[in-house]
């Protein structure tokens, strides 16, 4: 059984691990040095800077084990990462639906242009490109596509 719950500090290490393994599995354009740079940002302040919701799979204990998470800043998705062992099982879609319930259907997200899997996922969820930046939020040369969605998921 799965459920989506608000972030709790005791899940911090598990979420950082999910982020790290998901990035290694999907961000093929990053070097190990790049991943280490962003890993430090995630560990130091990225999770504290946004509203985090966690999908857990409950098996034996009442808390469950986190399998993915979404970070929101208003109606903007700042991060969405799913444990690679759960890719393709609807975790990301359920997290977006949860964000939609909280923030409405007018969601925004920036996605790395080189991350073809994420681009395809967001397109399938109804997001459309409205802009592009040459640099990412850290000023590094990883172009971002700015996406928006105005229609609720079915």
VMD Tcl script that builds the backbone (N, CA, C; Angstrom):
set m [mol new atoms 462]
animate dup $m
set s [atomselect $m all]
$s set {name element resname resid chain x y z} {
  {N N UNK 1 A 0.846 -1.181 0.000}
  {CA C UNK 1 A 0.000 0.000 0.000}
  {C C UNK 1 A 0.891 1.245 0.000}
  {N N UNK 2 A 0.500 2.238 -0.772}
  {CA C UNK 2 A 1.273 3.472 -0.792}
  {C C UNK 2 A 0.436 4.613 -0.229}
  {N N UNK 3 A 1.153 5.624 0.261}
  {CA C UNK 3 A 0.486 6.851 0.709}
  {C C UNK 3 A 1.483 7.993 0.606}
  {N N UNK 4 A 0.942 9.197 0.524}
  {CA C UNK 4 A 1.780 10.390 0.437}
  {C C UNK 4 A 1.622 11.165 1.736}
  {N N UNK 5 A 2.766 11.462 2.343}
  {CA C UNK 5 A 2.785 12.119 3.648}
  {C C UNK 5 A 3.746 13.307 3.613}
  {N N UNK 6 A 3.550 14.223 4.542}
  {CA C UNK 6 A 4.461 15.358 4.674}
  {C C UNK 6 A 5.834 14.869 5.119}
  {N N UNK 7 A 6.857 15.570 4.667}
  {CA C UNK 7 A 8.242 15.265 5.015}
  {C C UNK 7 A 8.453 15.285 6.522}
  {N N UNK 8 A 9.175 14.298 6.997}
  {CA C UNK 8 A 9.598 14.229 8.404}
  {C C UNK 8 A 11.126 14.129 8.426}
  {N N UNK 9 A 11.730 14.797 9.369}
  {CA C UNK 9 A 13.192 14.849 9.466}
  {C C UNK 9 A 13.827 13.453 9.482}
  {N N UNK 10 A 13.139 12.475 10.058}
  {CA C UNK 10 A 13.735 11.124 10.126}
  {C C UNK 10 A 13.890 10.487 8.746}
  {N N UNK 11 A 13.269 11.064 7.710}
  {CA C UNK 11 A 13.410 10.545 6.346}
  {C C UNK 11 A 14.538 11.222 5.566}
  {N N UNK 12 A 15.226 12.172 6.181}
  {CA C UNK 12 A 16.236 12.964 5.470}
  {C C UNK 12 A 17.246 12.097 4.733}
  {N N UNK 13 A 17.918 11.192 5.424}
  {CA C UNK 13 A 18.968 10.379 4.796}
  {C C UNK 13 A 18.410 9.525 3.666}
  {N N UNK 14 A 17.211 8.985 3.847}
  {CA C UNK 14 A 16.599 8.164 2.797}
  {C C UNK 14 A 16.285 9.019 1.568}
  {N N UNK 15 A 15.799 10.246 1.758}
  {CA C UNK 15 A 15.498 11.105 0.616}
  {C C UNK 15 A 16.773 11.527 -0.115}
  {N N UNK 16 A 17.820 11.827 0.623}
  {CA C UNK 16 A 19.099 12.164 -0.015}
  {C C UNK 16 A 19.598 10.962 -0.817}
  {N N UNK 17 A 19.429 9.763 -0.276}
  {CA C UNK 17 A 19.832 8.550 -0.993}
  {C C UNK 17 A 18.998 8.361 -2.259}
  {N N UNK 18 A 17.688 8.577 -2.160}
  {CA C UNK 18 A 16.826 8.475 -3.348}
  {C C UNK 18 A 17.282 9.488 -4.395}
  {N N UNK 19 A 17.520 10.733 -3.974}
  {CA C UNK 19 A 17.993 11.754 -4.907}
  {C C UNK 19 A 19.254 11.277 -5.611}
  {N N UNK 20 A 20.232 10.815 -4.835}
  {CA C UNK 20 A 21.539 10.428 -5.372}
  {C C UNK 20 A 21.415 9.282 -6.366}
  {N N UNK 21 A 20.685 8.243 -5.995}
  {CA C UNK 21 A 20.549 7.086 -6.879}
  {C C UNK 21 A 19.726 7.426 -8.117}
  {N N UNK 22 A 18.699 8.263 -7.965}
  {CA C UNK 22 A 17.889 8.670 -9.117}
  {C C UNK 22 A 18.714 9.508 -10.091}
  {N N UNK 23 A 19.528 10.422 -9.576}
  {CA C UNK 23 A 20.378 11.238 -10.441}
  {C C UNK 23 A 21.386 10.355 -11.173}
  {N N UNK 24 A 21.990 9.421 -10.472}
  {CA C UNK 24 A 22.942 8.525 -11.132}
  {C C UNK 24 A 22.270 7.698 -12.231}
  {N N UNK 25 A 21.009 7.363 -12.036}
  {CA C UNK 25 A 20.293 6.519 -12.995}
  {C C UNK 25 A 19.711 7.294 -14.174}
  {N N UNK 26 A 19.605 8.619 -14.056}
  {CA C UNK 26 A 18.898 9.383 -15.095}
  {C C UNK 26 A 19.666 10.567 -15.668}
  {N N UNK 27 A 20.604 11.109 -14.952}
  {CA C UNK 27 A 21.306 12.321 -15.378}
  {C C UNK 27 A 22.662 11.946 -15.990}
  {N N UNK 28 A 22.623 11.254 -17.123}
  {CA C UNK 28 A 23.824 10.722 -17.753}
  {C C UNK 28 A 24.775 11.812 -18.230}
  {N N UNK 29 A 24.288 13.017 -18.356}
  {CA C UNK 29 A 25.087 14.138 -18.831}
  {C C UNK 29 A 25.964 14.743 -17.738}
  {N N UNK 30 A 25.756 14.338 -16.478}
  {CA C UNK 30 A 26.552 14.864 -15.367}
  {C C UNK 30 A 27.767 13.974 -15.107}
  {N N UNK 31 A 28.880 14.608 -14.772}
  {CA C UNK 31 A 30.064 13.862 -14.332}
  {C C UNK 31 A 29.912 13.525 -12.851}
  {N N UNK 32 A 30.777 12.676 -12.345}
  {CA C UNK 32 A 30.762 12.369 -10.904}
  {C C UNK 32 A 31.025 13.633 -10.089}
  {N N UNK 33 A 31.879 14.519 -10.604}
  {CA C UNK 33 A 32.161 15.785 -9.913}
  {C C UNK 33 A 30.914 16.668 -9.874}
  {N N UNK 34 A 30.160 16.700 -10.974}
  {CA C UNK 34 A 28.913 17.465 -10.998}
  {C C UNK 34 A 27.927 16.905 -9.980}
  {N N UNK 35 A 27.794 15.593 -9.960}
  {CA C UNK 35 A 26.861 14.957 -9.015}
  {C C UNK 35 A 27.271 15.275 -7.584}
  {N N UNK 36 A 28.564 15.234 -7.293}
  {CA C UNK 36 A 29.045 15.554 -5.942}
  {C C UNK 36 A 28.710 17.006 -5.589}
  {N N UNK 37 A 28.847 17.925 -6.537}
  {CA C UNK 37 A 28.514 19.331 -6.311}
  {C C UNK 37 A 27.042 19.476 -5.921}
  {N N UNK 38 A 26.144 18.880 -6.713}
  {CA C UNK 38 A 24.715 19.000 -6.433}
  {C C UNK 38 A 24.318 18.214 -5.179}
  {N N UNK 39 A 24.995 17.107 -4.936}
  {CA C UNK 39 A 24.720 16.302 -3.735}
  {C C UNK 39 A 24.931 17.140 -2.480}
  {N N UNK 40 A 25.989 17.929 -2.479}
  {CA C UNK 40 A 26.268 18.808 -1.331}
  {C C UNK 40 A 25.147 19.829 -1.145}
  {N N UNK 41 A 24.643 20.383 -2.239}
  {CA C UNK 41 A 23.533 21.340 -2.160}
  {C C UNK 41 A 22.301 20.669 -1.572}
  {N N UNK 42 A 21.997 19.471 -2.033}
  {CA C UNK 42 A 20.831 18.740 -1.519}
  {C C UNK 42 A 21.001 18.463 -0.030}
  {N N UNK 43 A 22.180 18.019 0.368}
  {CA C UNK 43 A 22.429 17.708 1.783}
  {C C UNK 43 A 22.349 18.961 2.665}
  {N N UNK 44 A 22.834 20.072 2.155}
  {CA C UNK 44 A 22.943 21.277 2.985}
  {C C UNK 44 A 21.650 22.067 3.104}
  {N N UNK 45 A 20.914 22.236 2.002}
  {CA C UNK 45 A 19.747 23.103 2.143}
  {C C UNK 45 A 18.591 22.862 1.180}
  {N N UNK 46 A 18.753 22.072 0.154}
  {CA C UNK 46 A 17.691 21.960 -0.848}
  {C C UNK 46 A 16.398 21.391 -0.265}
  {N N UNK 47 A 16.492 20.398 0.588}
  {CA C UNK 47 A 15.286 19.798 1.151}
  {C C UNK 47 A 14.602 20.723 2.149}
  {N N UNK 48 A 15.365 21.591 2.780}
  {CA C UNK 48 A 14.790 22.513 3.757}
  {C C UNK 48 A 14.163 23.739 3.099}
  {N N UNK 49 A 14.495 23.980 1.824}
  {CA C UNK 49 A 14.069 25.219 1.157}
  {C C UNK 49 A 12.697 25.110 0.502}
  {N N UNK 50 A 12.111 23.910 0.480}
  {CA C UNK 50 A 10.835 23.703 -0.207}
  {C C UNK 50 A 9.893 22.853 0.637}
  {N N UNK 51 A 8.648 22.830 0.228}
  {CA C UNK 51 A 7.629 21.990 0.858}
  {C C UNK 51 A 7.759 20.581 0.269}
  {N N UNK 52 A 8.071 19.612 1.109}
  {CA C UNK 52 A 8.346 18.248 0.635}
  {C C UNK 52 A 7.199 17.313 0.995}
  {N N UNK 53 A 6.799 16.519 0.006}
  {CA C UNK 53 A 5.824 15.441 0.192}
  {C C UNK 53 A 6.467 14.145 -0.258}
  {N N UNK 54 A 6.241 13.090 0.510}
  {CA C UNK 54 A 6.939 11.824 0.326}
  {C C UNK 54 A 5.934 10.709 0.068}
  {N N UNK 55 A 6.182 9.943 -0.994}
  {CA C UNK 55 A 5.375 8.730 -1.173}
  {C C UNK 55 A 6.084 7.602 -0.455}
  {N N UNK 56 A 5.328 6.915 0.390}
  {CA C UNK 56 A 5.874 5.772 1.118}
  {C C UNK 56 A 5.105 4.517 0.732}
  {N N UNK 57 A 5.801 3.417 0.787}
  {CA C UNK 57 A 5.172 2.114 0.613}
  {C C UNK 57 A 5.128 1.474 1.987}
  {N N UNK 58 A 3.926 1.208 2.456}
  {CA C UNK 58 A 3.729 0.652 3.785}
  {C C UNK 58 A 3.626 -0.866 3.662}
  {N N UNK 59 A 4.526 -1.552 4.339}
  {CA C UNK 59 A 4.487 -3.012 4.325}
  {C C UNK 59 A 4.218 -3.545 5.727}
  {N N UNK 60 A 5.170 -3.300 6.640}
  {CA C UNK 60 A 5.010 -3.872 7.969}
  {C C UNK 60 A 4.874 -2.838 9.069}
  {N N UNK 61 A 5.464 -1.652 8.898}
  {CA C UNK 61 A 5.344 -0.652 9.962}
  {C C UNK 61 A 4.439 0.482 9.505}
  {N N UNK 62 A 3.980 1.273 10.430}
  {CA C UNK 62 A 3.016 2.324 10.100}
  {C C UNK 62 A 3.629 3.486 9.344}
  {N N UNK 63 A 4.955 3.669 9.421}
  {CA C UNK 63 A 5.601 4.800 8.758}
  {C C UNK 63 A 5.870 4.518 7.285}
  {N N UNK 64 A 6.171 3.313 6.942}
  {CA C UNK 64 A 6.479 2.979 5.563}
  {C C UNK 64 A 7.872 3.416 5.178}
  {N N UNK 65 A 8.263 3.042 3.983}
  {CA C UNK 65 A 9.580 3.360 3.467}
  {C C UNK 65 A 9.432 4.317 2.284}
  {N N UNK 66 A 10.103 5.480 2.312}
  {CA C UNK 66 A 9.998 6.420 1.199}
  {C C UNK 66 A 10.490 5.805 -0.104}
  {N N UNK 67 A 9.724 6.049 -1.181}
  {CA C UNK 67 A 10.114 5.567 -2.503}
  {C C UNK 67 A 10.229 6.716 -3.506}
  {N N UNK 68 A 9.796 7.905 -3.106}
  {CA C UNK 68 A 9.902 9.072 -3.968}
  {C C UNK 68 A 9.446 10.308 -3.236}
  {N N UNK 69 A 9.802 11.487 -3.781}
  {CA C UNK 69 A 9.386 12.721 -3.131}
  {C C UNK 69 A 9.294 13.849 -4.141}
  {N N UNK 70 A 8.491 14.838 -3.780}
  {CA C UNK 70 A 8.316 16.040 -4.585}
  {C C UNK 70 A 8.545 17.243 -3.675}
  {N N UNK 71 A 9.247 18.230 -4.201}
  {CA C UNK 71 A 9.493 19.472 -3.478}
  {C C UNK 71 A 8.816 20.621 -4.200}
  {N N UNK 72 A 8.002 21.369 -3.485}
  {CA C UNK 72 A 7.201 22.445 -4.073}
  {C C UNK 72 A 7.569 23.795 -3.479}
  {N N UNK 73 A 7.561 24.801 -4.348}
  {CA C UNK 73 A 7.674 26.189 -3.931}
  {C C UNK 73 A 6.498 26.896 -4.589}
  {N N UNK 74 A 5.414 27.055 -3.842}
  {CA C UNK 74 A 4.168 27.526 -4.438}
  {C C UNK 74 A 3.683 26.488 -5.429}
  {N N UNK 75 A 3.389 26.916 -6.663}
  {CA C UNK 75 A 2.913 25.967 -7.665}
  {C C UNK 75 A 4.047 25.456 -8.567}
  {N N UNK 76 A 5.282 25.690 -8.157}
  {CA C UNK 76 A 6.428 25.216 -8.932}
  {C C UNK 76 A 7.022 23.959 -8.306}
  {N N UNK 77 A 7.204 22.961 -9.130}
  {CA C UNK 77 A 7.878 21.732 -8.709}
  {C C UNK 77 A 9.371 22.005 -8.782}
  {N N UNK 78 A 10.017 22.039 -7.635}
  {CA C UNK 78 A 11.456 22.292 -7.576}
  {C C UNK 78 A 12.265 21.002 -7.663}
  {N N UNK 79 A 11.643 19.913 -7.277}
  {CA C UNK 79 A 12.325 18.620 -7.363}
  {C C UNK 79 A 11.291 17.509 -7.347}
  {N N UNK 80 A 11.578 16.461 -8.085}
  {CA C UNK 80 A 10.753 15.261 -8.106}
  {C C UNK 80 A 11.699 14.115 -8.387}
  {N N UNK 81 A 11.889 13.257 -7.394}
  {CA C UNK 81 A 12.819 12.141 -7.525}
  {C C UNK 81 A 12.172 10.873 -7.006}
  {N N UNK 82 A 12.383 9.799 -7.760}
  {CA C UNK 82 A 11.818 8.491 -7.421}
  {C C UNK 82 A 12.954 7.480 -7.348}
  {N N UNK 83 A 12.908 6.639 -6.336}
  {CA C UNK 83 A 13.867 5.550 -6.202}
  {C C UNK 83 A 13.898 4.777 -7.521}
  {N N UNK 84 A 15.075 4.573 -8.111}
  {CA C UNK 84 A 15.143 3.860 -9.395}
  {C C UNK 84 A 14.466 2.486 -9.384}
  {N N UNK 85 A 14.411 1.837 -8.225}
  {CA C UNK 85 A 13.727 0.543 -8.131}
  {C C UNK 85 A 12.225 0.666 -8.349}
  {N N UNK 86 A 11.692 1.890 -8.288}
  {CA C UNK 86 A 10.256 2.134 -8.436}
  {C C UNK 86 A 9.914 2.946 -9.686}
  {N N UNK 87 A 10.903 3.185 -10.541}
  {CA C UNK 87 A 10.626 3.906 -11.787}
  {C C UNK 87 A 9.600 3.135 -12.603}
  {N N UNK 88 A 8.698 3.878 -13.238}
  {CA C UNK 88 A 7.698 3.264 -14.098}
  {C C UNK 88 A 6.519 2.646 -13.369}
  {N N UNK 89 A 6.404 2.898 -12.058}
  {CA C UNK 89 A 5.323 2.314 -11.272}
  {C C UNK 89 A 4.292 3.353 -10.823}
  {N N UNK 90 A 4.336 4.547 -11.380}
  {CA C UNK 90 A 3.325 5.556 -11.100}
  {C C UNK 90 A 3.613 6.478 -9.934}
  {N N UNK 91 A 4.773 6.333 -9.303}
  {CA C UNK 91 A 5.093 7.167 -8.144}
  {C C UNK 91 A 5.131 8.644 -8.534}
  {N N UNK 92 A 5.849 8.975 -9.597}
  {CA C UNK 92 A 5.955 10.366 -10.024}
  {C C UNK 92 A 4.610 10.970 -10.382}
  {N N UNK 93 A 3.786 10.207 -11.079}
  {CA C UNK 93 A 2.454 10.690 -11.457}
  {C C UNK 93 A 1.600 10.939 -10.221}
  {N N UNK 94 A 1.652 10.027 -9.254}
  {CA C UNK 94 A 0.869 10.236 -8.020}
  {C C UNK 94 A 1.359 11.468 -7.259}
  {N N UNK 95 A 2.658 11.704 -7.252}
  {CA C UNK 95 A 3.185 12.891 -6.577}
  {C C UNK 95 A 2.729 14.168 -7.277}
  {N N UNK 96 A 2.689 14.159 -8.601}
  {CA C UNK 96 A 2.188 15.334 -9.324}
  {C C UNK 96 A 0.699 15.525 -9.042}
  {N N UNK 97 A -0.058 14.444 -9.009}
  {CA C UNK 97 A -1.488 14.575 -8.672}
  {C C UNK 97 A -1.666 15.166 -7.278}
  {N N UNK 98 A -0.811 14.761 -6.351}
  {CA C UNK 98 A -0.878 15.306 -4.995}
  {C C UNK 98 A -0.582 16.809 -5.022}
  {N N UNK 99 A 0.432 17.199 -5.770}
  {CA C UNK 99 A 0.766 18.620 -5.888}
  {C C UNK 99 A -0.403 19.388 -6.488}
  {N N UNK 100 A -1.053 18.785 -7.448}
  {CA C UNK 100 A -2.207 19.404 -8.098}
  {C C UNK 100 A -3.351 19.624 -7.099}
  {N N UNK 101 A -3.576 18.652 -6.220}
  {CA C UNK 101 A -4.617 18.805 -5.198}
  {C C UNK 101 A -4.283 19.967 -4.262}
  {N N UNK 102 A -3.006 20.120 -3.964}
  {CA C UNK 102 A -2.577 21.171 -3.045}
  {C C UNK 102 A -2.507 22.545 -3.690}
  {N N UNK 103 A -2.025 22.608 -4.936}
  {CA C UNK 103 A -1.667 23.888 -5.557}
  {C C UNK 103 A -2.494 24.247 -6.783}
  {N N UNK 104 A -3.335 23.324 -7.261}
  {CA C UNK 104 A -4.098 23.579 -8.478}
  {C C UNK 104 A -3.390 23.005 -9.692}
  {N N UNK 105 A -4.069 23.059 -10.830}
  {CA C UNK 105 A -3.539 22.410 -12.033}
  {C C UNK 105 A -2.487 23.242 -12.761}
  {N N UNK 106 A -2.314 24.512 -12.390}
  {CA C UNK 106 A -1.340 25.370 -13.071}
  {C C UNK 106 A 0.045 25.198 -12.452}
  {N N UNK 107 A 0.633 24.047 -12.707}
  {CA C UNK 107 A 1.945 23.730 -12.159}
  {C C UNK 107 A 3.046 24.118 -13.134}
  {N N UNK 108 A 4.226 24.391 -12.581}
  {CA C UNK 108 A 5.412 24.736 -13.368}
  {C C UNK 108 A 6.556 23.836 -12.923}
  {N N UNK 109 A 7.505 23.636 -13.814}
  {CA C UNK 109 A 8.702 22.873 -13.477}
  {C C UNK 109 A 9.806 23.247 -14.457}
  {N N UNK 110 A 11.033 23.211 -14.008}
  {CA C UNK 110 A 12.195 23.324 -14.881}
  {C C UNK 110 A 12.821 21.940 -14.960}
  {N N UNK 111 A 13.219 21.544 -16.153}
  {CA C UNK 111 A 13.821 20.224 -16.349}
  {C C UNK 111 A 15.080 20.397 -17.188}
  {N N UNK 112 A 16.101 19.624 -16.851}
  {CA C UNK 112 A 17.326 19.666 -17.643}
  {C C UNK 112 A 17.031 19.228 -19.074}
  {N N UNK 113 A 17.470 20.032 -20.013}
  {CA C UNK 113 A 17.241 19.727 -21.426}
  {C C UNK 113 A 17.808 18.356 -21.810}
  {N N UNK 114 A 18.935 17.968 -21.216}
  {CA C UNK 114 A 19.576 16.706 -21.552}
  {C C UNK 114 A 18.907 15.498 -20.899}
  {N N UNK 115 A 17.986 15.712 -19.978}
  {CA C UNK 115 A 17.331 14.612 -19.273}
  {C C UNK 115 A 16.089 14.178 -20.066}
  {N N UNK 116 A 16.332 13.355 -21.082}
  {CA C UNK 116 A 15.260 12.958 -21.994}
  {C C UNK 116 A 14.121 12.223 -21.287}
  {N N UNK 117 A 14.447 11.399 -20.302}
  {CA C UNK 117 A 13.416 10.668 -19.577}
  {C C UNK 117 A 12.483 11.599 -18.827}
  {N N UNK 118 A 13.047 12.595 -18.159}
  {CA C UNK 118 A 12.221 13.554 -17.413}
  {C C UNK 118 A 11.384 14.395 -18.376}
  {N N UNK 119 A 11.980 14.800 -19.492}
  {CA C UNK 119 A 11.224 15.576 -20.481}
  {C C UNK 119 A 10.027 14.779 -20.982}
  {N N UNK 120 A 10.234 13.509 -21.280}
  {CA C UNK 120 A 9.139 12.654 -21.763}
  {C C UNK 120 A 8.076 12.476 -20.688}
  {N N UNK 121 A 8.508 12.294 -19.437}
  {CA C UNK 121 A 7.574 12.126 -18.321}
  {C C UNK 121 A 6.685 13.357 -18.175}
  {N N UNK 122 A 7.302 14.535 -18.122}
  {CA C UNK 122 A 6.513 15.752 -17.928}
  {C C UNK 122 A 5.607 16.036 -19.127}
  {N N UNK 123 A 6.071 15.735 -20.331}
  {CA C UNK 123 A 5.222 15.895 -21.511}
  {C C UNK 123 A 4.003 14.985 -21.402}
  {N N UNK 124 A 4.223 13.741 -20.979}
  {CA C UNK 124 A 3.112 12.798 -20.804}
  {C C UNK 124 A 2.132 13.274 -19.733}
  {N N UNK 125 A 2.628 14.063 -18.783}
  {CA C UNK 125 A 1.775 14.604 -17.720}
  {C C UNK 125 A 1.116 15.926 -18.126}
  {N N UNK 126 A 1.285 16.334 -19.373}
  {CA C UNK 126 A 0.602 17.521 -19.865}
  {C C UNK 126 A 1.375 18.821 -19.789}
  {N N UNK 127 A 2.651 18.765 -19.440}
  {CA C UNK 127 A 3.464 19.979 -19.385}
  {C C UNK 127 A 3.928 20.347 -20.792}
  {N N UNK 128 A 4.034 21.646 -21.040}
  {CA C UNK 128 A 4.497 22.163 -22.324}
  {C C UNK 128 A 5.586 23.199 -22.079}
  {N N UNK 129 A 6.552 23.234 -22.988}
  {CA C UNK 129 A 7.665 24.175 -22.858}
  {C C UNK 129 A 7.191 25.599 -23.109}
  {N N UNK 130 A 7.596 26.510 -22.195}
  {CA C UNK 130 A 7.275 27.927 -22.339}
  {C C UNK 130 A 8.537 28.795 -22.361}
  {N N UNK 131 A 9.698 28.175 -22.162}
  {CA C UNK 131 A 10.938 28.940 -22.167}
  {C C UNK 131 A 12.140 28.026 -22.024}
  {N N UNK 132 A 13.323 28.638 -22.080}
  {CA C UNK 132 A 14.576 27.889 -21.973}
  {C C UNK 132 A 15.641 28.809 -21.409}
  {N N UNK 133 A 16.521 28.253 -20.579}
  {CA C UNK 133 A 17.673 28.977 -20.047}
  {C C UNK 133 A 18.935 28.204 -20.381}
  {N N UNK 134 A 19.993 28.911 -20.728}
  {CA C UNK 134 A 21.270 28.262 -21.062}
  {C C UNK 134 A 21.941 27.641 -19.831}
  {N N UNK 135 A 21.725 28.251 -18.663}
  {CA C UNK 135 A 22.374 27.807 -17.431}
  {C C UNK 135 A 21.336 27.286 -16.455}
  {N N UNK 136 A 21.772 26.384 -15.568}
  {CA C UNK 136 A 20.867 25.921 -14.521}
  {C C UNK 136 A 20.859 26.924 -13.371}
  {N N UNK 137 A 20.123 26.617 -12.316}
  {CA C UNK 137 A 19.974 27.528 -11.185}
  {C C UNK 137 A 21.263 27.809 -10.435}
  {N N UNK 138 A 22.282 26.981 -10.640}
  {CA C UNK 138 A 23.585 27.177 -10.004}
  {C C UNK 138 A 24.569 27.876 -10.921}
  {N N UNK 139 A 24.092 28.289 -12.095}
  {CA C UNK 139 A 24.955 28.977 -13.044}
  {C C UNK 139 A 25.832 28.055 -13.860}
  {N N UNK 140 A 25.533 26.773 -13.831}
  {CA C UNK 140 A 26.322 25.796 -14.580}
  {C C UNK 140 A 25.719 25.577 -15.971}
  {N N UNK 141 A 26.541 25.128 -16.921}
  {CA C UNK 141 A 26.100 25.029 -18.322}
  {C C UNK 141 A 25.235 23.800 -18.620}
  {N N UNK 142 A 24.151 23.663 -17.891}
  {CA C UNK 142 A 23.189 22.587 -18.114}
  {C C UNK 142 A 21.845 23.248 -18.396}
  {N N UNK 143 A 21.515 23.436 -19.681}
  {CA C UNK 143 A 20.305 24.177 -20.048}
  {C C UNK 143 A 19.048 23.613 -19.400}
  {N N UNK 144 A 18.175 24.529 -19.034}
  {CA C UNK 144 A 16.885 24.172 -18.447}
  {C C UNK 144 A 15.759 24.517 -19.401}
  {N N UNK 145 A 14.785 23.633 -19.467}
  {CA C UNK 145 A 13.543 23.910 -20.170}
  {C C UNK 145 A 12.519 24.305 -19.124}
  {N N UNK 146 A 11.818 25.391 -19.333}
  {CA C UNK 146 A 10.787 25.854 -18.415}
  {C C UNK 146 A 9.455 25.322 -18.940}
  {N N UNK 147 A 8.772 24.538 -18.130}
  {CA C UNK 147 A 7.529 23.890 -18.531}
  {C C UNK 147 A 6.385 24.354 -17.652}
  {N N UNK 148 A 5.189 24.376 -18.226}
  {CA C UNK 148 A 3.964 24.698 -17.471}
  {C C UNK 148 A 2.856 23.754 -17.892}
  {N N UNK 149 A 1.922 23.583 -16.972}
  {CA C UNK 149 A 0.755 22.736 -17.242}
  {C C UNK 149 A -0.462 23.438 -16.684}
  {N N UNK 150 A -1.550 23.412 -17.444}
  {CA C UNK 150 A -2.751 24.107 -17.020}
  {C C UNK 150 A -3.974 23.199 -16.982}
  {N N UNK 151 A -3.774 21.917 -17.261}
  {CA C UNK 151 A -4.888 20.984 -17.306}
  {C C UNK 151 A -4.620 19.873 -16.285}
  {N N UNK 152 A -5.631 19.531 -15.514}
  {CA C UNK 152 A -5.482 18.501 -14.495}
  {C C UNK 152 A -5.189 17.145 -15.131}
  {N N UNK 153 A -4.433 16.318 -14.414}
  {CA C UNK 153 A -4.181 14.945 -14.848}
  {C C UNK 153 A -5.477 14.142 -14.788}
  {N N UNK 154 A -5.619 13.217 -15.692}
  {CA C UNK 154 A -6.819 12.365 -15.702}
  {C C UNK 154 A -6.586 11.122 -14.922}
}
mol reanalyze $m
mol bondsrecalc $m
mol representation Tube
mol addrep $m
